[in-house]
Structure formats: C-alpha cells, structure tokens
C-alpha cells in the first residue's frame, strides 16, 4: 500500500483511500508508516535524500517516527494516530474541518461487543470545544459545530481491552452526515445549549438537557478543567465540548452504518414545525382528563390493569405500538409512568440497574454509573391520578435531574454509601418468634436520604457472612462485598417522595 496516495481536494479520493483502513490494526498502520520513505502528505520522493540507507526528510516535513515514540498507555493517544500516520498531516486544534478544501471532518470512535455478541457505540463523539472566551455563534450554519458535522469521515475501531491498543482493529469507514430529520433536533439542541450559556449558566450544563447534541465535560478532573464563563458574573464552569451523545452514536452505528433493522417507530411522521420536546408533550397532553379505561379503548389496547398497561398507553398516545420510539433511542429518553394515589402519594420508587459492590467502591463520582446515568438521561414523566377505581391522565413533562440535586445532594448520598461498603457493612441477625431469620444492616434507608437510596434488587435475600451465617441462594441472589462477605444483590433507587416533588403537571 502506498501511503498518502489521495487528493485532499476530492472527497471521493479521500474516502476511497480511507476505506483501505478497514481490517487494519493501528500497529499495521504504524508499520506501513515506518516502511514509507514519505512521512507527510504532499511530500515527493524528490524531496528526500538517502544516505547510508537511512531516511532523512528535508526541513519542513515531519520527522521519521518509530514505534518507540508512541505511548501505548497514554489515554486518548489513538485520537490523533490516523491523522498523522495514515493521512500524513499533523493534528491541530483548528475549528475548521480536517480536510478543509472539501469540508470533511475526520472522526474516529470505538465500538464494543456486548455479551450477546452485538456491536454498540463505545462512547460519545466529541465534536468541538465550547468557547468561554467569546460570544456564542447564534447562527448554527455559521458555527464550528456545523463545519465539523456536515460531512464526517467516520472511522469505527473495535475496542478490546484484552489486547494492546495498537492491536485494535478498524472495522468500519463511512461518510456520515446527519439526516434531515435528525438535523432539526440537533439545531434545537445547539440553541438550547447556547441559551443556557448566554444566561451565565454554563456551570449547570448537562447532557441530559438536550436530545442528540450534548455538552460533555472535558478535562482530567473537574477542578483542573474549570474556566471563567464569558457571560453572567464570569463564574467558573467545567470545560465542555459539543458532542453527539452515546445514545445517538449507538443509533448511528446500528441504523446508518450496520444497516440493521432496528424495531423502532418514529414519533414524528412528517415535518417538525416546533421543538421535538414541545411536540411530544402536545401529543400526550391532548388526552388530559381521559381515564385509563377510556384511553385503552381509544388506543385499541386491552384494559387488563397490569403494570405494563400505563407504559403502553404512554407510547400509544405518541403513535408508537412497539414501545420503542426512534427519537427516544437516539436521545436516551426513558419513559416513566407515575400513578398518584387518592392520598396524593405515589406508590413506587424508581429502580435502576443493579451494581456490583466491588466495582462501586473503585468508582469516582464523575466516572460512576449513577452519575453518568442521570447526567445523560432525560425522562418523560407521564402522570396519572387515581379517582376511585380508575386513573385519570394529568399530563406529561420532560425532566432530568437538576445540576445541584445531582452534583451535590445525590453525590453526597452516593459517597456515603460507597464509604460504608468500602469500610465494611455491619450486619445484625435477628430471629423472630415465628422462627423467621431477618438480617439488618447499617446502610441508610430511604428515610435517611433525599434523592437516592439502596435496596435489594433480588426477589429473595441471600447472605454468606464471615461468622458462618448463610441464608438463601448466594450464587443466584447475592453479590460479593469488598471484605469477602456476600449480601443480597442491590441497586440504587430514586426516592418516590423526591420524584413527586419534581412533578409539575398535577
């Protein structure tokens, strides 16, 4: 293969050359680079002198670089690898597209393999930085974001942590531009992010604010990445980038790259004249005042009063029968139906995926499962209120956890749980008069917290303690603690009283 054999003024030439990457490892790219007498794009062989078999590139061209200069452990170093060693240009922080003659941006991103053997997006796709040194660009089509996303040379490599990073394989190379139906939502996201920045609230930005285009943190630690804002009182805010959210990148991978038949339906069937969020709420709120029985009849859904019924109703009000909406998949919007009883209380806490104790104690807050879930997830609350033996639709709202609630209150509660688990949970074994044995522990309960709490995520309790006490099916229902004891598998739950406080549509 001849390196740098492409025309940077011809998109077909660049794309055809890039397709040669498919099936190559990063190590093979480096080996080709080391063998090549040319070390940068645009260099001619006549510019190279050879003495005693060694290659010397004339002044003005990249130096000859060997494998020893590549730090295999440096986080993020693959980010500039292909630009330098395959396309032959030095990476830079310019806001223009990488191939600016043709408006083509090069982006590489990892994919992972799930336990089911399916590909999924490995992370969000960083686009360009959010500047705190100047006013925001009001016109999306004049923005650096548009220059970076209007046409992307998208390179997916398979991340395999069992091998050296240089042995990662490049799987797919494609040209990608956001489809028309996505672009309308992306533009709304861009405006929503900028509106918050102009209000002097850049420190409150969250990926959960928006749909496909997010504002993600950038920097090794929160403190090191703090910068004064341009607007407002210039208070410090975390450095952030515009990004495509991981949920959007996952949909791009499955639908646009792999061409998989994703069993999703679109909520928006035609041209969207308003914001997507307003459209969704309008679709549901037109049914306000109708009972669950009336809704089931109108939406052609049997009334059986089971738990799935209210979620089915929520999706059917949006015109979705499969309970999988394409826009929700792309935006990581989770539908939650909330039933308020006649006493004004909601019965159920909201549960989330179970965690492993030994993994939890190794996490830092901003890398934690809990933080990332609430930072990136938006919820559609669909609220029903009980009236005798039926529930009446009260309305819907889109919600994500406010900045202070997540980064102060929930953070402190999470940190407390982490420390107790790390230092060792204490157990008290009590035998009731009936002969039943119950186990109490010193983990805070729902009444001890404001936002999140831990409770069992298994149907039956199970323990294996150091004093020899054993209860239940440990292998099935328990998880190992850092000190070697075993306890019933747990998950985080969102307090029902907190959820009730967030409801605005009653």
For each residue, the residues with C-beta under 8 A, 3 or more apart:
1: 20 32
2: 5 36
3: 32 33 36 38 86 88
4: 36 38 40 41 42 43 87 88
5: 2 17
6: 10 13 14 16 17 41 87
7: 10 13 14
8: 13 14 41 99 101 102
9: 101 102
10: 6 7 13 14 102
11: 14 15 99 102 104 151 175
12: 15 16
13: 6 7 8 10 16 17
14: 6 7 8 10 11 17 18 99 102 104 153
15: 11 12 18 19 153 173 175
16: 6 12 13 19
17: 5 6 13 14 20
18: 14 15 21 153 155 173
19: 15 16 22 173
20: 1 17 24
21: 18 24 29 82 86 155 170 173
22: 19 170 171 172 173
23: 169 170 171
24: 20 21 28 29 169 170
25: 28 29 166 167 168 169 170
26: 29 30 78 81 157 165 166 167 168 170
27: 30 31 67 164 166 167
28: 24 25 31 32
29: 21 24 25 26 32 33 81 82 85 86
30: 26 27 33 34 67 70 85 166
31: 27 28 34 35
32: 1 3 28 29 35 36 85 86
33: 3 29 30 36 39 65 85 86
34: 30 31 65 66 67
35: 31 32
36: 2 3 4 32 33 39
37: 45 48 50 55
38: 3 4 43 44 45 48 88
39: 33 36 43 55 57 61 62 63 64 65 88
40: 4 43 57 61 62 88 89 90
41: 4 6 8 87 88 89
42: 4 88
43: 4 38 39 40 47 48 57 61 88
44: 38 47 48
45: 37 38 48
46:
47: 43 44 57 58 61
48: 37 38 43 44 45 55 56 57 58
49: 56 58
50: 37 53 54 55 56
51: 54 56
52:
53: 50
54: 50 51
55: 37 39 48 50 64
56: 48 49 50 51 64
57: 39 40 43 47 48 61 62 63 64
58: 47 48 49 61
59:
60:
61: 39 40 43 47 57 58
62: 39 40 57 65 84 88 90
63: 39 57
64: 39 55 56 57
65: 33 34 39 62 69 70 85
66: 34 69
67: 27 30 34 70
68:
69: 65 66
70: 30 65 67 77 81 166
71: 74 77
72: 164 165 166
73:
74: 71 77
75:
76: 79
77: 70 71 74 80 81 165
78: 26 81 108 157 165 168
79: 76 91 108
80: 77 83 84 91
81: 26 29 70 77 78 84 85 86
82: 21 29 85 86 87 106 108 155
83: 80 86 87 89 90 91 98 106
84: 62 80 81 87 88 89 90 91
85: 29 30 32 33 65 81 82 88
86: 3 21 29 32 33 81 82 83
87: 4 6 41 82 83 84 106
88: 3 4 38 39 40 41 42 43 62 84 85
89: 40 41 83 84 98
90: 40 62 83 84
91: 79 80 83 84
92:
93:
94: 100
95: 128 144 147 148
96: 100 147
97: 100 102 103 104 105 147 148 151
98: 83 89 104 105 106 153
99: 8 11 14 102 103 104 105 106 153
100: 94 96 97 103
101: 8 9
102: 8 9 10 11 14 97 99 151
103: 97 99 100 147 150 151
104: 11 14 97 98 99 151 152 153 175
105: 97 98 99 147 148 149 151 152 153
106: 82 83 87 98 99 152 153 155
107: 125 152 153 154 155
108: 78 79 82 154 155 156 157
109: 121 122 123 125 154 155 156 157 249
110: 122 123 156 157 158 159 168
111: 119 120 121 122 156 157 158 159 171 253
112: 119 120 121 122 158 159
113: 117 118 119 120 158
114: 117 118 119 120
115:
116:
117: 113 114
118: 113 114
119: 111 112 113 114 171 253 254 258
120: 111 112 113 114 250 253
121: 109 111 112 246 249 250 252 253
122: 109 110 111 112 159 246
123: 109 110 246 249
124: 207 214 216 243 244 245 246 249
125: 107 109 243 244 249
126: 216 218 241 242 243
127: 145 148 149 213 241 242 243 244
128: 95 144 145 148 241 242
129: 218 239 240 241 242
130: 193 197 202 215 239 240 241 242
131: 134 230
132: 202 227 228 229 230 237 239
133: 230
134: 131 230
135: 230
136: 194 197 198
137: 140 142 143 144 194
138: 194
139: 142 143
140: 137 143 145 146 187 190 191
141: 146
142: 137 139 146
143: 137 139 140 146 147 190
144: 95 128 137 147 148
145: 127 128 140 148 149 190 213 242
146: 140 141 142 143 149 150
147: 95 96 97 103 105 143 144 150
148: 95 97 105 127 128 144 145 152
149: 105 127 145 146 152 177 178 186 244
150: 103 146 147 177
151: 11 97 102 103 104 105 175 176 177
152: 104 105 106 107 148 149 175 176 177
153: 14 15 18 98 99 104 105 106 107 173 174 175
154: 107 108 109 172 173 174 175 176 252 257
155: 18 21 82 106 107 108 109 170 172 173
156: 108 109 110 111 170 171 172 173 253 257
157: 26 78 108 109 110 111 168 169 170 171
158: 110 111 112 113 168 169 170 171
159: 110 111 112 122 168
160: 163 167 168 169
161:
162:
163: 160 167 168
164: 27 72 167
165: 26 72 77 78 168
166: 25 26 27 30 70 72
167: 25 26 27 160 163 164
168: 25 26 78 110 157 158 159 160 163 165
169: 23 24 25 157 158 160
170: 21 22 23 24 25 26 155 156 157 158 173
171: 22 23 111 119 156 157 158
172: 22 154 155 156 257
173: 15 18 19 21 22 153 154 155 156 170
174: 153 154 256 257
175: 11 15 104 151 152 153 154
176: 151 152 154 252 256 257
177: 149 150 151 152
178: 149 182 183 186
179: 182 183 256
180: 183 184
181: 184 185 266 268 272
182: 178 179 185 186 212 248 330
183: 178 179 180 186 187
184: 180 181 187 188 272 276
185: 181 182 188 189 211 212 272 276 327 331
186: 149 178 182 183 189 190 211 212 213
187: 140 183 184 190 191
188: 184 185 191 192 210 211 275 276
189: 185 186 192 193 210 211 212 213 214
190: 140 143 145 186 187 193 194 213 242
191: 140 187 188 194 195
192: 188 189 195 196 209 210
193: 130 189 190 196 197 205 209 210 213 215 242
194: 136 137 138 190 191 197 198
195: 191 192 198 199
196: 192 193 199 201 202 204 205 209
197: 130 136 193 194 200 201 202 205 229 230 231
198: 136 194 195 231
199: 195 196 231 232
200: 197 229 231 232 233 235
201: 196 197 204 205 232
202: 130 132 196 197 205 229 231 237 240
203: 229 235 236 237 238 403
204: 196 201 402 403
205: 193 196 197 201 202 209 215 237 238 240
206: 209 215 375 400 403 406
207: 124 210 214 215 216 243 245 375 376
208: 374 375 376 377 378 400 401
209: 192 193 196 205 206 214 215 378 400
210: 188 189 192 193 207 213 214 215 245 331
211: 185 186 188 189 245 248 276 277 327 330 331 333 378
212: 182 185 186 189 244 245 248 330 331
213: 127 145 186 189 190 193 210 242 243 244 245
214: 124 189 207 209 210 242 243 244 245 376
215: 130 193 205 206 207 209 210 240 241 242 243
216: 124 126 207 240 241 243
217: 222 225 238 239 240 366
218: 126 129 225 238 239 240 241
219: 222 224 225 238 239
220: 224 225
221: 224 225
222: 217 219 225 226 238 366
223: 226
224: 219 220 221
225: 217 218 219 220 221 222 238 239
226: 222 223 236 237 238 239
227: 132 236 237 238 239
228: 132 234 235 236 237
229: 132 197 200 202 203 232 234 235 236 237
230: 131 132 133 134 135 197 234
231: 197 198 199 200 202 234
232: 199 200 201 229 235
233: 200
234: 228 229 230 231
235: 200 203 228 229 232
236: 203 226 227 228 229
237: 132 202 203 205 226 227 228 229 240
238: 203 205 217 218 219 222 225 226 227
239: 129 130 132 217 218 219 225 226 227
240: 129 130 202 205 215 216 217 218 237
241: 126 127 128 129 130 215 216 218
242: 126 127 128 129 130 145 190 193 213 214 215
243: 124 125 126 127 207 213 214 215 216
244: 124 125 127 149 212 213 214 248 249 252
245: 124 207 210 211 212 213 214 248 249 331 332 376
246: 121 122 123 124 249 250 332 376
247: 250 251 329 330 331 332 376
248: 182 211 212 244 245 251 252 330 331
249: 109 121 123 124 125 244 245 246 252 253
250: 120 121 246 247 253 254 329
251: 247 248 254 255 256 262 326 329 330
252: 121 154 176 244 248 249 255 256 257
253: 111 119 120 121 156 249 250 256 257 258
254: 119 250 251 257 258 260 262
255: 251 252 258 259 260 262
256: 174 176 179 251 252 253 259
257: 154 156 172 174 176 252 253 254
258: 119 253 254 255
259: 255 256
260: 254 255
261:
262: 251 254 255 324 326 329
263: 322 324
264: 322 324 325 326 329
265: 319 320 321 322 324 325 326
266: 181 269 325 326 327
267: 276 279 280 283 318 319 320 325 326 327 328
268: 181 272 276 279 327
269: 266 319
270:
271:
272: 181 184 185 268 276 279
273:
274: 278 279 282
275: 188 278 279
276: 184 185 188 211 267 268 272 279 280 327
277: 211 280 281 398
278: 274 275 281 282
279: 267 268 272 274 275 276 282 283
280: 267 276 277 283 284 318 380 396 398
281: 277 278 284 285 395 396 397 398
282: 274 278 279 285 286
283: 267 279 280 286 317 318 319
284: 280 281 287 314 317 318 382 393 395 396
285: 281 282 288 395 396
286: 282 283
287: 284 290 295 317 393
288: 285 393 394 395
289: 392 393
290: 287 294 295 298 392 393
291: 294 295 387 390 391 392 393
292: 295 296 303 309 310 313 384 390 391 392 393
293: 296 297 303 390
294: 290 291 297 298
295: 287 290 291 292 298 299 301 313 316 317 393
296: 292 293 299 301 302 303 309 313
297: 293 294 300 303
298: 290 294 295
299: 295 296 313 316 317
300: 297 316
301: 295 296 309 312 313 316
302: 296
303: 292 293 296 297 309
304: 309
305: 309
306: 309
307: 310
308: 311 312
309: 292 296 301 303 304 305 306 312 313
310: 292 307 313 314 337 339 382 384 391
311: 308 314 315 323 335 337
312: 301 308 309 315 316 323
313: 292 295 296 299 301 309 310 316 317 337 382
314: 284 310 311 317 318 335 337 380 382 396
315: 311 312 318 320 321 322 323 325 335
316: 295 299 300 301 312 313 319 320 321
317: 283 284 287 295 299 313 314 382
318: 267 280 283 284 314 315 325
319: 265 267 269 283 316
320: 265 267 315 316 323 324 325
321: 265 315 316
322: 263 264 265 315
323: 311 312 315 320
324: 262 263 264 265 320 328 329
325: 264 265 266 267 315 318 320 328 329 333
326: 251 262 264 265 266 267 329 330
327: 185 211 266 267 268 276 330 331 333
328: 267 324 325 331 332 333 334 335 380
329: 247 250 251 262 264 324 325 326 332
330: 182 211 212 247 248 251 326 327
331: 185 210 211 212 245 247 248 327 328 378
332: 245 246 247 328 329 376 377 378
333: 211 325 327 328 377 378 379 380 398
334: 328 377 378 379 380
335: 311 314 315 328 379 380 382
336: 350 379 380 381 382
337: 310 311 313 314 381 382 383 384
338: 346 381 382 383 384 499 500 503
339: 310 346 347 348 384 385 386 391
340: 344 345 346 383 384 385 386 394 500 503 506
341: 344 345 346 347 386
342: 386 387
343:
344: 340 341
345: 340 341 496 500
346: 338 339 340 341 496 499 500
347: 339 341 496
348: 339 496
349: 446 453 455 493 494 495 496 499
350: 336 493 494 496 499
351: 457 491 492 493
352: 370 373 491 492 493 494
353: 369 491
354: 457 479 489 490 491
355: 359 360 369 490 491 492
356: 359 360 479 480
357: 360 361 421 479 480 481 482 487 490
358: 361 362 480 481 482
359: 355 356 362 363
360: 355 356 357 363 368 369 417 418 421
361: 357 358 418 421 422 482
362: 358 359
363: 359 360 367 368 369 418
364: 367 368
365: 368 371 411 414 415
366: 217 222 371
367: 363 364 371 372
368: 360 363 364 365 371 372 414
369: 353 355 360 363 372 373
370: 352 373 374 410 414 452 492
371: 365 366 367 368 374 375 406 411 414
372: 367 368 369 375 376
373: 352 369 370 376 377
374: 208 370 371 377 400 401 406 410
375: 206 207 208 371 372 406
376: 207 208 214 245 246 247 332 372 373
377: 208 332 333 334 373 374 400
378: 208 209 211 331 332 333 334 398 399 400
379: 333 334 335 336 398 399 400
380: 280 314 328 333 334 335 336 396 397 398 399
381: 336 337 338 396 397 398 399 499 502 503 505
382: 284 310 313 314 317 335 336 337 338 393 396
383: 337 338 340 393 394 395 396 397 503 505 506
384: 292 310 337 338 339 340 391 392 393 394
385: 339 340 391 392 394 506
386: 339 340 341 342 390 391 392
387: 291 342 390 391 392
388:
389:
390: 291 292 293 386 387
391: 291 292 310 339 384 385 386 387
392: 289 290 291 292 384 385 386 387
393: 284 287 288 289 290 291 292 295 382 383 384
394: 288 340 383 384 385 505 506
395: 281 284 285 288 383 505
396: 280 281 284 285 314 380 381 382 383 505
397: 281 380 381 383 503 504 505
398: 277 280 281 333 378 379 380 381
399: 378 379 380 381 502
400: 206 208 209 374 377 378 379
401: 208 374 405 406 410 451
402: 204 405 406
403: 203 204 206 406 407
404: 407 408 409
405: 401 402 408 409 410 451
406: 206 371 374 375 401 402 403 409 410 411
407: 403 404 410 411
408: 404 405 411 412
409: 404 405 406 412 413 450 451
410: 370 374 401 405 406 407 413 414 451 452
411: 365 371 406 407 408 414 415
412: 408 409 415 416
413: 409 410 416 417 444 449 450 451 452 453
414: 365 368 370 371 410 411 417 418 452 492
415: 365 411 412 418 419
416: 412 413 419 420 444
417: 360 413 414 420 421 443 444 454
418: 360 361 363 414 415 421 422
419: 415 416 422 423
420: 416 417 423 425 442 443 444
421: 357 360 361 417 418 425 443 481 482
422: 361 418 419 482
423: 419 420
424: 481 482 483
425: 420 421 441 442 443 481 485 487
426: 441 442
427: 439 440 441 463 465 469
428: 439 440 441
429: 437 438 439 469
430: 437 438 439 440
431: 435 436 437
432: 435 436 437 438
433:
434:
435: 431 432
436: 431 432
437: 429 430 431 432 471
438: 429 430 432
439: 427 428 429 430 461 463 471
440: 427 428 430
441: 425 426 427 428 487
442: 420 425 426
443: 417 420 421 425 454
444: 413 416 417 420 448 449 453 454
445: 448 449 453 455
446: 349 449 453 455 493 495 496
447:
448: 444 445 453
449: 413 444 445 446 452 453 495
450: 409 413 495 498
451: 401 405 409 410 413 494 495 498
452: 370 410 413 414 449 492 493 494 495
453: 349 413 444 445 446 448 449 492 493 495
454: 417 443 444 490 491 492 493
455: 349 445 446 490 491 493
456: 461 488 489 490 491
457: 351 354 489 490 491
458: 461 462 476 477 478 488 489
459: 477
460: 472 473 477 488
461: 439 456 458 471 472 477 488
462: 458 471 472 473 474 476 477 478 486 487 488 489
463: 427 439 469 470 471 472 474 478 485 486 487 488
464: 469 470 474 478 485 486
465: 427 468 469 470 485 486
466: 483 484 485
467:
468: 465
469: 427 429 463 464 465
470: 463 464 465 474
471: 437 439 461 462 463
472: 460 461 462 463 477 478 488
473: 460 462 476 477 478
474: 462 463 464 470 477 478 486
475: 478
476: 458 462 473
477: 458 459 460 461 462 472 473 474 488 489
478: 458 462 463 464 472 473 474 475 486 487 488 489
479: 354 356 357 486 487 488 489 490
480: 356 357 358 484 485 486
481: 357 358 421 424 425 484 485 486 487
482: 357 358 361 421 422 424
483: 424 466
484: 466 480 481
485: 425 463 464 465 466 480 481
486: 462 463 464 465 474 478 479 480 481
487: 357 425 441 462 463 478 479 481 490
488: 456 458 460 461 462 463 472 477 478 479
489: 354 456 457 458 462 477 478 479
490: 354 355 357 454 455 456 457 479 487
491: 351 352 353 354 355 454 455 456 457
492: 351 352 355 370 414 452 453 454
493: 349 350 351 352 446 452 453 454 455
494: 349 350 352 451 452 498 499
495: 349 446 449 450 451 452 453 498 499
496: 345 346 347 348 349 350 446 499 500
497: 500 501
498: 450 451 494 495 501 502
499: 338 346 349 350 381 494 495 496 502 503
500: 338 340 345 346 496 497 503
501: 497 498
502: 381 399 498 499
503: 338 340 381 383 397 499 500 506
504: 397
505: 381 383 394 395 396 397
506: 340 383 385 394 503
